Amino acid sequence: MITTILTKVLLPLSLAIIMFGMGMTLVPKDFTRITKYPKAALIGIVNQLIFLPIIGFSLAVAFDLDATMAIGLMILAAAPGGPTSNLITQICKGNIALSVTLTAVVSFATILTIPTILSYSLEYFGSNTAVVIELPILDTILQILVIIVVPITIGMLVRRAKPDFANRMEKPMRRASTIIFILIFIAVVAANLKFLGNAMKQVGLVTLALNIATMGLGYATARLFKLNLKDAISITVESGIQNGTLAIVIATSILNNLEMTIPIVAYSIWMFVTGSILMWYFSKRRETN
């Protein structure tokens, strides 16, 4: 009963609150700003929507993960960057406008990419298991619309109608989002506690590899295409800091599988470790161009 309330009510509601808070920080130009940073935005979008799932899939196969762990990893790889990435980018002295643009654009794009990636993953990894796990594509799209698009849109409308209120609420909502994520994280860890130790042995290394690989690729591609350091920092952070709350909601509320959250929890630990290292390193730099 408690688990059902957590997965079916509290998690989706918590994510909607986080997305509403993010919406109050956005304005329409955050979506049109892509024309101002076309090269940087394109690199960031391609990294998140294409390369990240490919890396996740390759690692799941290379580490020979069982179906549940592999699908959990792919849920994470399909998720967009989270609001936390904007905060980390700010502390790292990256391009905040680019970070916000990538978060907003990719969040909306995942309405279509998440069902596509997960359908393939379920078919590929689930074919070797007796447990049949199906993804209700239409329901998934509708749920993602409800927990991402609708709250963000309402948040943007609030900002348009009450800009002063939205500006005052920006920091409190960021703190609230962080607190909500931590509470969700603790709740999921507690629910998985009895087999989390053994599972971490199985997915701890692969989730760390995914985090380092995606961040490394983000930075490498940005520098390869001669972007400045601020843009490179934004793309690096956006590539490696995922919306763990959304991933957990997909695993528990849509696929009804609590065990699939184990790779998500493991990755969340690593991304906060690597994110902290990035904040410590880049925040000390005077020259960021």
N, C-alpha and C positions, 0 to 999 in steps of 0.2 A: 504493500500500500504506500509506504513512504517513498520507495523507489519510483513507483508510478507517478506520484505527485511531483517528485523531483524532475523526472524526465519528460513528463507530458505537460506540466504546468509551469514550474519554477524556471526551468532552463530556457524554454522559449520566451517566457516573459522577461527574464533577465537579459537575454540577447536583444529583445525588442527595446528595452530601456537603453542599453548600450548604443544601439543603432539610432535611437531618437536623439541621444546626446551627441552622437557624431553628426547627425543631420543639422543640429543647431550650430555647428561650426562651419557648415557648407553654404556656399552661395552658387548660383548658376554658373558663374565664371570658373568655378573649380572644375566644371566639366568641359568648358570651352577653352580652358587654359592649355589644353593639349596642343592647340595651334601655336602657342607661344613656345612650348618646349617639345616640338614634334619628334625630334630624334631621341631625346631623353625619355619622353613618355612612351614611345614605341618600344624602346629597349626594355623599359620596366614592365610594360604590358606583356610583351612576348616572354620575358623571363618568368612571370607569374602564371600566365595562362597556358603556356606551352612547355617551357623547359622544366619548370618545377614538377608537373605531373610526370614528365618523361624520366626525370631523375628519380622520383619516388618509385615509379614502376620498375625501373632498372635495379634499384637497390632491393626492392621486395623480392625480385627474381634472384638476384645475386646472393642474397642472404637466405634464400629458400624459406621464406616466412610461410607459416600456415595461413589458411584462407582468412581467418578472423583478423590476425595481425596485419596481413598484407592489405586487406580492405580498409582497416583502420588507418594504415599509413597513407593509403590513397585518398581517403576522406580528407585528411590533413593537407595532402599535396594539392587537392582540388580547391581548398578553401582560399579566400582572398586574404589580403593583409588586414590586420586588425587596427582599431583606433590607437592601440599602444604604439604602433609603428610611427605614428605622427609625433607622439611625445618623445620617443627615443631619437627620432630624426632631429627634433628641435634641440635636444640636449647635445647631440653630436655636431651641431652647427651645420646641418645639411640644408638642402633646399626644401623648406617646409611646404611651399606652394606645390612643388612637384610631388611631394609625398602625399599630400591631401588629394591631389588630382588622381594619382595612381590608386589610392585606397578607394576613392569614390567610383572611378570608372571600372576598376576590376570587380568591386563588390556587385555592381549592376550586371556586369558581363557574366558573372558566375551563376546567374539565374539559369543560363543555358549550358554553360560548361560543366557545372557540377553534375547534373543528371547524365550528361554524355559520358564524362570520365568514369563516374561510378557505375553506370550500366555496363561499360566495357570491363571494368575491374571485377565486378560481380560475376560476369560471365566467364572471365579468364580464371580468376583465382577460385571461384566457387564451383567450378566444374569438377574439381578433384575432391570435393567433400560431400558427405551424405546430407548435410544440412543445406537446404535450399533457401537462399536469401534473395529476395526480389526487391527491386527498387520501383515503387510506383511513380513513374516519371511525371505524370500530370500533377499528382498530389505533391510531389517534391517541388516542382516549379511553383505551385500555389503557396506552399509553406514558406519557401524562400522569399517569395514576393511579400508575404505577410510579415515575416520576421526581419526582413532587410529593407525592401523598397518602401513599404508603407511607413514604418517608423522614421526612416531617413527623410522621406518626403514631408511628413508631418513636422519633423524637426526643422526642415528648411522653410516651411510655411511659417512656423513660429518665429524663426529668425527674421523673415521678411516683414512680418507684422509687428514684432517687438524686438528690434535689433539690440536695444540697450539691455533688455532682459536676457537675450541670448548671449551677449558678451559677458554679462555678469555670471551667467551660469556655466560658461565654458570650463573654467577650472574646477568648480565643484562637480560637474558632470564627468570630467576626466578622472577625478579622484574616485567618484562613485563607480565608474566603469572598471577601474582597477580593482576596487574593493569587491565588486560583484564577481569579477573574473577569479579573484583569489578564493572567494567563498565557494564558487562553483568547482574550482580546482580541488579544494579541500574535500568537498562533498563527494566528488568522483573518486578521489584517492581513497577516502574512507570506504566507499562502496566496493572498491576493487582491492582493498587491503590484503585480503586473504591469499590472493595469488599475484599481487603486484611485484613482490620480490623476485619470484621466478620469471615473471614476464619481463621485468626490466633486464634480466640477463639475456633474454631473447631479443628484445627490441631496443635496449639502451644504446648499443653501438650503432645500429642502423639509423636510429632517429638522430643521433649526434652527427653521423655521416651526412644525413639529409640536410641538416641545418647548416653545417659547414660548407657543403657543396653548393647549396643554393645561394648563400651569402657570398661565397668565393666567386661563383659564376656572375652574380650581380655586379660585383666590383670589377671583375675582369672584363666583362663585356662593356661596361661603362667607360673604362679606361681605354679599351681597344678602339672604341669609336670616338676617342678624344674628348670625352665629356669632362667638365671641370670637377674638382673634388667634391663640391657641394652636391652636385647631381649624382656623382658616384656613391656618396654616402646614402642619399635618399633611396637609390635603387638597391643598394646592398641591404639596407634595413627592410625595405618593402619585400624583398625577395625572401628574407629569412624569418620575419616576424609574422606569423600566421594568425588568423582569427580562430583561436582555439575554442572559444565559446560556440561559434557556429559549427565547427567540426564536431564538438560534443553533442550539440543538438541534433545534427544529422544522424550520428551514430545511435543515439538513444531514442529520439522522438520519431525519426523516419524509418530507420532500419531496426529499431527495437533491440539493439544489441549493446549491452553495457560493456562487455569485454572489449569491443572495438575501440573504446576510449583509452585503452592502455597505451598504444603508441602516441595518441594525442597528448596524454598526460606526460609521458616521457619526453616528447618533443618540447612541450611547454616549459619543462624544467630547463632543457638545454638552451632554448631561445632566450630565456631570461638571463642565463649565465653569459651567453655570447653577447646579448644586447647590453648587459652591464659592462662587459669588457670594451665594447665599442664606445659606450658613453664615457667611460673612464679615459680611453685613449684619445678620442676625437675632441672631447670637451676641453682638453688642455691645449689644443692647438690654437695658435693665434692666426696663422695663415691657413685659410680653408679653400682657396681657389687653385 
